[in-house]
Amino acid sequence: MKQFEMKRIDLLIALLLLFFPVSEYINWKPLGYLDELLGVFCLFYLLCALMRGKLNRNEGCILILMFGIVLLGVLSNVFSGLVTNLFVIGVDVLEFLKAVVVFLGFHVFYRKYDVKDLGYHLKGIAKTIIIAAFICAVISQFGDIGMTMRHADGNIYPEYGIQPFGFVSRNGIQTYYLLSGCLLFIVAGEKKRIVKRIYVVLYFITTFLTAATLVWCGNLFLITFFIYYKYRKQLKIEMLIGIAAIAIVIAFPAIQEYIFNTRAPRSVLLYYGFLTANTYFPFGSGFATYGGEMAARYYSPLYWAYGFDDRYGLSHTGYGGILNDNYVAMIVAQMGYVGLILFGVVYFRLFKLFDYKKLDRKIKPIIMSVFGVIVCSLMISANSKTLMGVWIHAIMGMCTATCIEEDKTTVYEAGEKDKCKSKYILSDAV
């Protein structure tokens, strides 16, 4: 396949995905389930690919590990007996699977293309979004235009003199995901170095004006990785430790508030999550029982038992998303310690895939910085399960797919191999 040439249907899917974030703000209820629908389609696509032997060793291992965690969660439902409604359990299973499944689905579907193909076709829309966000971020510093983040009480509280910018979502981390995805396409598809640098500067200014600690950590990661990958192909353990230490220092106020403050809702969720794992050891409490969307919507029996109804932000009448805002607490409570370990293995294998030495060095720093933010957020939020969390997983899947050369652990049709322009073996990354 010629460079930059894409099938119309593949390009249409990519274009629709780039407009995906807009659906959240269209007042039509079915659009609110787009991320779940995308998860279902990707799940069936991956199952077909698995049965046809189209997944390489790493892809297959990640998918099987996720299914293993699901099995563990369902067994936990059987033994705990807390929630028995199959529909509620099924929806919660999909909520758990969708981010990783969407990543894998787009990773497999777009692997016949080089990342430059995607960037070439999508960079125009991506540039428009970054310019619009930058202009709005600057204007928001001088007056509220409806894009400044507000606290639960409805007031705006400047951070270090910065009016916290949240773009159309009025959320700093979702704005970060949107702009990072756009930057990926620009860096991959734009040939002129000066143009790339201009958009990188616009990106840094705009994300800095979100005044969100996690976003600032992401910017730190990105600067570090830009410098590091210029001279090295893969991360070393001492580099990871150093980056983690600096991130902890930057995020310490947030860590102190969310984790060490025993009265903070997320800290309470984390504490009782591990308490639940101990209570139902060696399994967990099962799907739809703790820390997830279904557990919050139907107010889990565990919440009544733990007295959450009397706690700020955790009551059944005052649900505002906090009950569904701690991913690690959800995993360890519902699937137990074994499930938490298996989930850690899944993310380790994703890390190895992103850090693969032959992945395009232009996009690798962006991919790794976003992945770092996702991992950091697992302790204090569940933003990876949101619409934009699923969206950035899809974008990362597309941009890391590139082309894969056939080896003994990967089955490809000869015609697909010939289409690939840049080839490498992802299974070696494991």
C-alpha positions, 0 to 999 in steps of 0.5 A: 500500500502506498504511503498515506493511502487508506481504505475509505472505511478505515479512514471514516472510522478514524475520522468518526473517532476524532469527533467522538468527544463531541458526542458527550455534549449532544443532547441525545441519550443513545450517544451517552453509550457510545463508549460501551457500544465501541467496547462491545464491537471491539470485544467481538472483533477481538474474539473473532481475531483470536479464533482466527489466530490473528493476534500475536503473543502479546495481544493474545496474552493481554486479552486472555488475562482480562478474561481471566480477571472477569472469570475471577470477578464472576466467581466472586459474585457466586461466592459472595452472593451480594449481587445476582442480577445478571444484567447488572453484572454484565454491564459492570463487566463491560465497564471494566473491559472496555478501555483495554478492549478498545485499545486492543481492537484499534491496535489490531484493526489499524496495524496494516497502516503506518502511524504516518498514514493516520497522521497525514489524514487526521492532522488537519482536524487535530490542529484545529482542535489544539488552536481552538483550545489554546485560544479559549484557554487564554481568554478564560484567564481573563473571564469565564466563557463557560470553560473554567472548571468549577468545584462541587459548590459551583465556585471557581477556585484559582490554582496558583493564580491560574483560572483552571481551564477545562475546555468544552468538558470543563474537566482538566484530565479529559482536556489533556486526553483530547489534546494529547490524542491530537498532538499524536496525529500532528507529530506523526503526520506533519513533515515540517519540524517548525510546525510541529514545534509550534503545536507542541508549544501550544499544547504545553501552554494549554495543558498547563492552564488546566492547573490540574496536578495530574496534567502537570505530571503528564507534561513533566513526563513528556518533557523527560521522555522527549529528551530521553528517547532522543538518546535511548530506545528503551526506558531503564529501571533507574529512569523510571524510579527517578521520574516516579520520585519527581512525580510524587513530589509534584503530586504530593498535595493531591496525594495527601488530600486524596490518599492520606486524608482519612476523611476524603471520599477517595481515601475511604473508598481505598481503605474499604476496598482493601477491607473488602478484599480481606473479608472475601479472600481469596476472591473478592465481592464480585462485579457491581458490588464496589467502586463501579458505576453499577455499584453506585447506581444501585447502591451496593449492599456493601455501602449500606454495611460500611455506613457510606450513606452518612459520609460526604460524597458517598451517600445514595442521595448525594451521588455525584461520581465519587462512588465511581472514582477510585479504580484500584479500590474497585479492582481489589474489592471486586476481584481480590488481591489475585485480580489486582495482581493480574491487572498489574500484569496487564498494564505491565505488558501494555508498558512493554508494548509502548516502550518497544524499541522500534516504535516510532520515536516521535510518538513514543514520548507522547504515548508514554506520558499519557500512559504514565498519567493513566497509571497515576490516576488509577489510585485517585480516580476512574477517568480511564473508564470515562468517554475520554478515557476510552477515546484516548485508549483507542487513539493509543491503539491506532498510533502504536499499531503501525505494521508488524512483521510476521513471526512464529507467534503471529499469523498474517495473510501474505497480502497483508504483509506486503502492504506494510511499509514499516515492519517490526515484531511486537511479540519480541517486546514481551 
